[in-house]
């Protein structure tokens, strides 16, 4: 018998070959309905579309959450702002996006002492070299999956700037453990206190400190949180 509670809809943007187990760390199946969108119909997504134009498959304000795990870096530089605008378009006014992608600033720091061919970390796809972080997973590209090449890159500041320029009210970004960045891109009515409760104890917790209540805006512009190393960029249009 149905409980009558509506599952929230989460768009897995650039899902790749399967539903994301990483996504399920934060968005359990009992509460979230995952809809996969990818430009490659060979990976059998629920929706086939470019992240730069999902109008044919996703209506305005039709999703509670957008999840983008290592998809934006596969777009060309001029396409990344367009995709972020599409993420904002499909979200409810109280929705948000979670984006993770390589952190070029962290890679540059590491290459001061590391060889570019060294293994940076081990992923589910195997060893990932610094070359792979910069240019795309070489074994996948060699196997013919040319869309796995990386065509642009991000630092925490750049991702936040592009997200707020695309219309998000606020971008919160933190450095990850595997030369990556994690970002929460908030719509104007996103409930920050509720998100802090929902993500407590997860790797997203630093993005939603418990002391960031519903008002939560200290000042316009870029704010550094020394304790959690979270960078916040605000859209000036949403600062009163």
N, C-alpha and C positions, 0 to 999 in steps of 0.2 A: 504494500500500500504506500502511495506517495505521501511524503511528509508535508507537501505543500510549500516547502521552502525552495525558492528559485536558486538554481546553481548560477553562480556568476560566470560570465563568458570571458575567456582569456584567449587572445589571438597570439598564437605562436608564429611570429613574423620571420620568415626565412627558416622554416623548421628543419629542412633537410630530410634525411631518410626515415626518421621515426619520431614518435612522440618523445618529448624531452624528459628524461629521468631527473635532470637537474631542475627543470621547472617544477617537478612534483615535490622537491625539497621544500618549496615555499607555498605551493598552490595545490593542496591535496585534491584528488579526484572526487572525493565525496562533496566538495564545496565548489569546485571549478570545472566547467566544461571547456576542454581544450579544443580549439579549432586551429588546424594547421594550414598555413598559406605558404606557398613556395612557387617560384617561377618555373621550376623543373617538374613537369608532370610525371617524370620517371620515378620520383620519390613518393608518388601517390599521396599528395596532400589533400586536405578537404577542399581547399580552394586553390586554383591556379591563377597567379597574378604576380606582377612585379610589385615590389614594396613601394615603388614610386607612383603607382597608380592602381589602387585597389577598389576604385569606385564601382566597378562592375560586379564585385563580389562582396563588398562590405559597405553597409550604409553608414551615414553619419551617426555618431553617438550610439553605436550598436554593441560596444564592448566595454566591460568593466576594467580590463587590464590588457595591456600589450606586453608581450615578452619577446625580447630580441637578444638572442644569445649568439654572438659572433656571426652576425649577419651584415651589419652596416659596413664593415670594412671590405666586403665583397663588392660594394657599389663603387661606381666612379665618383670622384670628388664632388662633381656638380650634382650628383643624384642624392647624396646623403641628406642635405637639407630638405629635399623634396620628400624623402621617405619619412623624416621626422615630422613633417607637416601632415603626412598621411596617418602616422601614429596618433597625432593629436586629433585629427578629424574623426577617426573611428571611435574615440573614447567618449564615455559619458562625462558630463561636467565634473563629476566627483571621482573620475577614474585616474589612473596613473599608468606609466610604462616603466618596466624594468629593463635596462639595457646593460649588457656586458660586452666588452670588446678589448682587443689588445691595447696596452698602455705604452705608446711610443716613448714617452718620457722615461719610463722605467727601463725599457730596452736600451735606450741611449746611455743611461747611467751604467747599466751592466756591461755594455760593450767597451767601456773605458778599461776594463780589466779582463774581459772574456773574449774568446774567439767567436766570430759570428756563426761558426759551424758547430759550436758547442750545444749540447742539449740543455734547454732552459728548464723544462719540466716534463713530466710524464703524464699524458692524458689517456682517455679511453681509446684514442686512435693510435697510441704508442708514443715514442719519444718525439718531443717537439723542440726543434732547434730554433735559435734566434732567427735564422734565415726564414723558417716557416712562419714565425710570428710576423715578420716584416712583409713577406711576399706571398704567403699562402702555403698550405700543407703540400709539400713537394710530392710525396707519394700519391696523393689523390689527383694532383694535376697531371702527373706522369701517366696515371691510369686513364686519362681522358676527360676528367672532370675539370675542365678549364675554368668553369665558373667558381671554383674554389680559390682562385687567385685573389690576392688582396689588392684593391685598386685605390684605396685611400687609407688614412690613419687618423688616430685621435689621441689627444691628451685629455686630462680631466677638464682643463679650462676650455679647450676647443669644443668638446662634446656639450658642456654646459652652455656655452655661448650659442652654439647652433640650435640647441633645444629651446632655449628661451626666445631666440629669434624666430623659431618655428611656431611660437605661440604658447608654449607651456608656461605656466605661472611660475614654476620654480624647478631648478635642477639641483639634485644633491648627488655628489659623486665621491667615491672613496676608492683608494687603491686596493686591489686584491692581492692574493698570494702568488699568483702565477703570471706575473707581468701583464695583468689585466686591470681594467677599471670596472666598477659596478656603479650604476646610476639609477636613481629614482627620479622620473620626470613627472611632475605633479600638475594635474589640471586644477583650475581655480578653486573648486569646491572639495578637493581631496581632504579626507579626515585624517590629519596627521597623528592625532592621539590614537585613533583606532589602528592605524598602520603600525605605530610603535608597539601596541599590544600584540598585533598579529605576527610581527616579525621578531619579537623578543626571542633571543637565544639562537637566531640564525645569522648567517653572514651578512644579511641585510640590516641587522639591528643597528649598526653604527649610523645608518642613514636616517633612522627615526629615533633619536634619543628620547628617553622618557620625559625629559624636561621641555621638549618642544611641543607645547600645547597647541590648541586649535589656532591661536593667533600667531605665535611663533616667529614673526619676522623682526629681526633685531635692527637691520639697516639695509638700505638698498645697495646692490652691487654684490661684490664677492666677499664672503665671510669664511675665515678659517676657524675650525674647531680643533684646538691643539690636542685635546684629549682623544678624540676619535679620528682626527685627520680628515674630516669630511669637508669638502669644498661645496659651498652653496652659491648658486647664481640665481638672481631673481629677475623676472621680467618686469621692467620699470612700469609697464602699463598696468600691472596688478598690484603695485605698491601705492597705498593711500597715504 
